[in-house]
């Protein structure tokens, strides 16, 4: 039974990777690997559902471009909700094709849709997403946004993270410039 389960898991992860490798900007495939790696670091014995949710977080994200929505906060949030729904739907379909039961599919969809961050597996994925941001996206954003905006982004990121994610974040190798911003973000306002 375990071999069948591993084959099913492999099939779904490979299908997600195949989709993400078609990203015109070539970003979503490495992104999905980074999220998966962080999930494995934060949760040494991850469930299949947790691994699938991590890998499928941004499946085919480029299919709904940000500029297809107006450039305001409300529209940004609507875009993100639309993306989450699309990601959950695509991953759920891949899981059905691989023979997963509806309960497993529902678990993955719930994690991707971020329906309950109090759920330990949902929090692990959220922590992984935040850690990927800090490791791979922070520097680029740092040079595009004013300091006050960056401090607020870091505060919001920190609030989303659980204990495991925060502990891992404090161990990241940050540049002096990044570290100074993180210290400002974590100091009392």
Secondary structure as UniProt FT lines:
FT   HELIX           2..20
FT   TURN            21..22
FT   TURN            24..25
FT   HELIX           28..42
FT   TURN            44..45
FT   HELIX           48..56
FT   TURN            57..60
FT   HELIX           61..63
FT   HELIX           66..68
FT   HELIX           73..98
FT   HELIX           102..113
FT   TURN            117..118
FT   HELIX           120..132
FT   HELIX           133..137
FT   HELIX           138..142
FT   TURN            143..144
FT   HELIX           147..160
FT   HELIX           163..170
FT   HELIX           176..186
//
